[in-house]
Amino acid sequence: MNKKIFTSLLVVCLFLSALTYGQQEDKRIKIEISLKDGNKVVKGAVRSATFSFTKSVMNAETNEIKNNYYFSLDFEKQDIALLTAFMKNKNGIDGQITMTDTYGKQPTRKFDFTKGRIDSLSDQITADYNSAYMSLICDTLVIDGVKID
């Protein structure tokens, strides 16, 4: 009888541990933004990041074509420290977005930017889900050591 109870208990424990292990979030790629705010660095976790580049914007006053670099960042929730750093530095803030493979199989990606400014911002709050989206416009961009022009 004790053998049946022990076996049943062991099966239940293994089943519950498999359920718990299966529900853990295993994020292979870690994405982080870091901003240089004076003497300190402000960091925040990013759920996803998208980069775009346009060369087609002409300045009406100077008749010169200006490059525009945009980042669309998706956060699990609004990061107040990052928001504060952007609001404090209205003329732009330098920073970096890094993408790291936690398994160590892919090389780390680095996106260095200068004078990053918030172009648009949205914050979604529901009873069971939060997210924040931030679009940045930057003056320069270097991807993995390559300057984008």
Phi and psi restraints in degrees (value plus and minus 20) as a CYANA .aco file:
   2 ASN   PHI     -82.0   -42.0
   2 ASN   PSI     -51.5   -11.5
   3 LYS   PHI     -86.6   -46.6
   3 LYS   PSI     -59.8   -19.8
   4 LYS   PHI     -86.9   -46.9
   4 LYS   PSI     -61.5   -21.5
   5 ILE   PHI     -85.1   -45.1
   5 ILE   PSI     -65.4   -25.4
   6 PHE   PHI     -81.9   -41.9
   6 PHE   PSI     -64.7   -24.7
   7 THR   PHI     -83.4   -43.4
   7 THR   PSI     -64.0   -24.0
   8 SER   PHI     -82.2   -42.2
   8 SER   PSI     -63.8   -23.8
   9 LEU   PHI     -83.2   -43.2
   9 LEU   PSI     -60.5   -20.5
  10 LEU   PHI     -84.3   -44.3
  10 LEU   PSI     -63.2   -23.2
  11 VAL   PHI     -83.2   -43.2
  11 VAL   PSI     -63.7   -23.7
  12 VAL   PHI     -82.0   -42.0
  12 VAL   PSI     -65.2   -25.2
  13 CYS   PHI     -82.3   -42.3
  13 CYS   PSI     -63.1   -23.1
  14 LEU   PHI     -85.3   -45.3
  14 LEU   PSI     -59.8   -19.8
  15 PHE   PHI     -82.9   -42.9
  15 PHE   PSI     -65.9   -25.9
  16 LEU   PHI     -86.2   -46.2
  16 LEU   PSI     -58.3   -18.3
  17 SER   PHI     -88.6   -48.6
  17 SER   PSI     -54.6   -14.6
  18 ALA   PHI     -87.2   -47.2
  18 ALA   PSI     -59.1   -19.1
  19 LEU   PHI     -83.7   -43.7
  19 LEU   PSI     -64.6   -24.6
  20 THR   PHI     -83.5   -43.5
  20 THR   PSI     -64.5   -24.5
  21 TYR   PHI     -83.6   -43.6
  21 TYR   PSI     -60.4   -20.4
  22 GLY   PHI     -87.0   -47.0
  22 GLY   PSI     -43.1    -3.1
  23 GLN   PHI    -111.1   -71.1
  23 GLN   PSI     -28.3    11.7
  24 GLN   PHI     -90.1   -50.1
  24 GLN   PSI     119.9   159.9
  25 GLU   PHI    -100.0   -60.0
  25 GLU   PSI     101.6   141.6
  26 ASP   PHI    -133.1   -93.1
  26 ASP   PSI      69.6   109.6
  27 LYS   PHI    -107.4   -67.4
  27 LYS   PSI      92.0   132.0
  28 ARG   PHI     -92.4   -52.4
  28 ARG   PSI     -62.0   -22.0
  29 ILE   PHI    -120.9   -80.9
  29 ILE   PSI     103.8   143.8
  30 LYS   PHI    -121.3   -81.3
  30 LYS   PSI     103.6   143.6
  31 ILE   PHI    -134.9   -94.9
  31 ILE   PSI     112.1   152.1
  32 GLU   PHI    -161.1  -121.1
  32 GLU   PSI     121.4   161.4
  33 ILE   PHI    -129.0   -89.0
  33 ILE   PSI     119.2   159.2
  34 SER   PHI    -151.9  -111.9
  34 SER   PSI     115.2   155.2
  35 LEU   PHI    -137.7   -97.7
  35 LEU   PSI     122.4   162.4
  36 LYS   PHI    -114.9   -74.9
  36 LYS   PSI      76.8   116.8
  37 ASP   PHI    -124.2   -84.2
  37 ASP   PSI      69.3   109.3
  38 GLY   PHI      47.1    87.1
  38 GLY   PSI    -143.1  -103.1
  39 ASN   PHI    -109.7   -69.7
  39 ASN   PSI     -25.5    14.5
  40 LYS   PHI    -134.8   -94.8
  40 LYS   PSI     141.0   181.0
  41 VAL   PHI    -133.0   -93.0
  41 VAL   PSI     107.3   147.3
  42 VAL   PHI    -123.9   -83.9
  42 VAL   PSI     106.5   146.5
  43 LYS   PHI    -139.9   -99.9
  43 LYS   PSI     131.7   171.7
  44 GLY   PHI    -172.4  -132.4
  44 GLY   PSI     128.5   168.5
  45 ALA   PHI    -102.4   -62.4
  45 ALA   PSI     117.6   157.6
  46 VAL   PHI    -137.7   -97.7
  46 VAL   PSI     115.3   155.3
  47 ARG   PHI     -98.0   -58.0
  47 ARG   PSI     -63.2   -23.2
  48 SER   PHI    -173.0  -133.0
  48 SER   PSI     135.0   175.0
  49 ALA   PHI    -158.7  -118.7
  49 ALA   PSI     117.9   157.9
  50 THR   PHI    -147.0  -107.0
  50 THR   PSI     118.2   158.2
  51 PHE   PHI    -135.8   -95.8
  51 PHE   PSI     120.8   160.8
  52 SER   PHI    -161.5  -121.5
  52 SER   PSI     134.9   174.9
  53 PHE   PHI    -155.8  -115.8
  53 PHE   PSI     112.5   152.5
  54 THR   PHI    -150.7  -110.7
  54 THR   PSI     125.2   165.2
  55 LYS   PHI    -138.6   -98.6
  55 LYS   PSI     -11.3    28.7
  56 SER   PHI    -121.4   -81.4
  56 SER   PSI      -8.6    31.4
  57 VAL   PHI    -112.7   -72.7
  57 VAL   PSI     102.4   142.4
  58 MET   PHI    -125.0   -85.0
  58 MET   PSI     111.0   151.0
  59 ASN   PHI     -97.1   -57.1
  59 ASN   PSI      99.7   139.7
  60 ALA   PHI     -84.8   -44.8
  60 ALA   PSI     -49.5    -9.5
  61 GLU   PHI     -98.4   -58.4
  61 GLU   PSI     -58.6   -18.6
  62 THR   PHI    -128.5   -88.5
  62 THR   PSI     -26.0    14.0
  63 ASN   PHI      35.9    75.9
  63 ASN   PSI      12.5    52.5
  64 GLU   PHI    -131.2   -91.2
  64 GLU   PSI     128.9   168.9
  65 ILE   PHI    -104.2   -64.2
  65 ILE   PSI     112.1   152.1
  66 LYS   PHI    -133.9   -93.9
  66 LYS   PSI     112.6   152.6
  67 ASN   PHI     -95.7   -55.7
  67 ASN   PSI     120.0   160.0
  68 ASN   PHI    -145.8  -105.8
  68 ASN   PSI     111.9   151.9
  69 TYR   PHI    -137.2   -97.2
  69 TYR   PSI     106.8   146.8
  70 TYR   PHI    -143.0  -103.0
  70 TYR   PSI     121.9   161.9
  71 PHE   PHI    -141.0  -101.0
  71 PHE   PSI     114.9   154.9
  72 SER   PHI    -130.6   -90.6
  72 SER   PSI      99.1   139.1
  73 LEU   PHI    -134.9   -94.9
  73 LEU   PSI     115.9   155.9
  74 ASP   PHI    -134.6   -94.6
  74 ASP   PSI     102.9   142.9
  75 PHE   PHI    -133.4   -93.4
  75 PHE   PSI     130.9   170.9
  76 GLU   PHI     -88.5   -48.5
  76 GLU   PSI     -48.2    -8.2
  77 LYS   PHI    -177.2  -137.2
  77 LYS   PSI     141.6   181.6
  78 GLN   PHI     -84.1   -44.1
  78 GLN   PSI     107.5   147.5
  79 ASP   PHI    -114.8   -74.8
  79 ASP   PSI      86.2   126.2
  80 ILE   PHI     -85.4   -45.4
  80 ILE   PSI     -56.2   -16.2
  81 ALA   PHI     -83.1   -43.1
  81 ALA   PSI     -62.3   -22.3
  82 LEU   PHI     -86.4   -46.4
  82 LEU   PSI     -64.3   -24.3
  83 LEU   PHI     -80.1   -40.1
  83 LEU   PSI     -62.8   -22.8
  84 THR   PHI     -81.7   -41.7
  84 THR   PSI     -62.7   -22.7
  85 ALA   PHI     -82.5   -42.5
  85 ALA   PSI     -62.5   -22.5
  86 PHE   PHI     -86.1   -46.1
  86 PHE   PSI     -62.0   -22.0
  87 MET   PHI     -89.3   -49.3
  87 MET   PSI     -50.9   -10.9
  88 LYS   PHI     -92.7   -52.7
  88 LYS   PSI     -48.9    -8.9
  89 ASN   PHI    -133.1   -93.1
  89 ASN   PSI      51.6    91.6
  90 LYS   PHI     -80.6   -40.6
  90 LYS   PSI     -49.9    -9.9
  91 ASN   PHI    -103.4   -63.4
  91 ASN   PSI     -21.2    18.8
  92 GLY   PHI      98.5   138.5
  92 GLY   PSI     135.2   175.2
  93 ILE   PHI    -157.8  -117.8
  93 ILE   PSI     121.1   161.1
  94 ASP   PHI    -103.6   -63.6
  94 ASP   PSI     128.4   168.4
  95 GLY   PHI    -186.4  -146.4
  95 GLY   PSI    -191.0  -151.0
  96 GLN   PHI    -171.3  -131.3
  96 GLN   PSI     121.2   161.2
  97 ILE   PHI    -133.3   -93.3
  97 ILE   PSI     106.8   146.8
  98 THR   PHI    -138.0   -98.0
  98 THR   PSI     122.4   162.4
  99 MET   PHI    -142.3  -102.3
  99 MET   PSI      98.4   138.4
 100 THR   PHI    -140.4  -100.4
 100 THR   PSI     110.9   150.9
 101 ASP   PHI    -102.0   -62.0
 101 ASP   PSI      93.9   133.9
 102 THR   PHI     -88.4   -48.4
 102 THR   PSI     -37.1     2.9
 103 TYR   PHI    -104.6   -64.6
 103 TYR   PSI     -31.2     8.8
 104 GLY   PHI      54.9    94.9
 104 GLY   PSI      -3.7    36.3
 105 LYS   PHI    -110.8   -70.8
 105 LYS   PSI     -47.5    -7.5
 106 GLN   PHI    -133.6   -93.6
 106 GLN   PSI     129.9   169.9
 107 PRO   PHI     -89.7   -49.7
 107 PRO   PSI     133.7   173.7
 108 THR   PHI     -89.1   -49.1
 108 THR   PSI     117.0   157.0
 109 ARG   PHI    -122.4   -82.4
 109 ARG   PSI     119.7   159.7
 110 LYS   PHI    -150.3  -110.3
 110 LYS   PSI     109.4   149.4
 111 PHE   PHI    -138.5   -98.5
 111 PHE   PSI      81.7   121.7
 112 ASP   PHI    -112.6   -72.6
 112 ASP   PSI     113.4   153.4
 113 PHE   PHI    -154.6  -114.6
 113 PHE   PSI     136.9   176.9
 114 THR   PHI    -141.2  -101.2
 114 THR   PSI     131.7   171.7
 115 LYS   PHI      28.8    68.8
 115 LYS   PSI      28.6    68.6
 116 GLY   PHI     -91.8   -51.8
 116 GLY   PSI     112.0   152.0
 117 ARG   PHI    -153.1  -113.1
 117 ARG   PSI     128.8   168.8
 118 ILE   PHI     -93.5   -53.5
 118 ILE   PSI     103.3   143.3
 119 ASP   PHI    -114.4   -74.4
 119 ASP   PSI     -57.7   -17.7
 120 SER   PHI    -173.3  -133.3
 120 SER   PSI     139.1   179.1
 121 LEU   PHI    -169.6  -129.6
 121 LEU   PSI     116.2   156.2
 122 SER   PHI    -162.5  -122.5
 122 SER   PSI     130.0   170.0
 123 ASP   PHI    -153.3  -113.3
 123 ASP   PSI     101.3   141.3
 124 GLN   PHI    -129.5   -89.5
 124 GLN   PSI     104.4   144.4
 125 ILE   PHI    -148.8  -108.8
 125 ILE   PSI     101.6   141.6
 126 THR   PHI    -147.6  -107.6
 126 THR   PSI     159.8   199.8
 127 ALA   PHI     -85.4   -45.4
 127 ALA   PSI     -48.6    -8.6
 128 ASP   PHI    -149.5  -109.5
 128 ASP   PSI     -11.0    29.0
 129 TYR   PHI    -172.9  -132.9
 129 TYR   PSI     116.1   156.1
 130 ASN   PHI    -148.5  -108.5
 130 ASN   PSI     126.9   166.9
 131 SER   PHI    -180.6  -140.6
 131 SER   PSI     138.3   178.3
 132 ALA   PHI    -158.3  -118.3
 132 ALA   PSI     123.7   163.7
 133 TYR   PHI    -146.1  -106.1
 133 TYR   PSI     117.0   157.0
 134 MET   PHI    -155.2  -115.2
 134 MET   PSI     109.0   149.0
 135 SER   PHI    -127.1   -87.1
 135 SER   PSI     107.0   147.0
 136 LEU   PHI    -130.2   -90.2
 136 LEU   PSI     124.9   164.9
 137 ILE   PHI    -136.4   -96.4
 137 ILE   PSI     116.3   156.3
 138 CYS   PHI    -148.7  -108.7
 138 CYS   PSI     139.1   179.1
 139 ASP   PHI    -106.3   -66.3
 139 ASP   PSI     -56.0   -16.0
 140 THR   PHI    -159.3  -119.3
 140 THR   PSI     138.9   178.9
 141 LEU   PHI    -167.3  -127.3
 141 LEU   PSI     115.8   155.8
 142 VAL   PHI    -146.0  -106.0
 142 VAL   PSI     100.5   140.5
 143 ILE   PHI    -127.7   -87.7
 143 ILE   PSI      95.8   135.8
 144 ASP   PHI      28.9    68.9
 144 ASP   PSI      22.6    62.6
 145 GLY   PHI      68.2   108.2
 145 GLY   PSI     -23.7    16.3
 146 VAL   PHI    -124.2   -84.2
 146 VAL   PSI      99.0   139.0
 147 LYS   PHI     -96.1   -56.1
 147 LYS   PSI     108.6   148.6
 148 ILE   PHI    -111.5   -71.5
 148 ILE   PSI     103.2   143.2
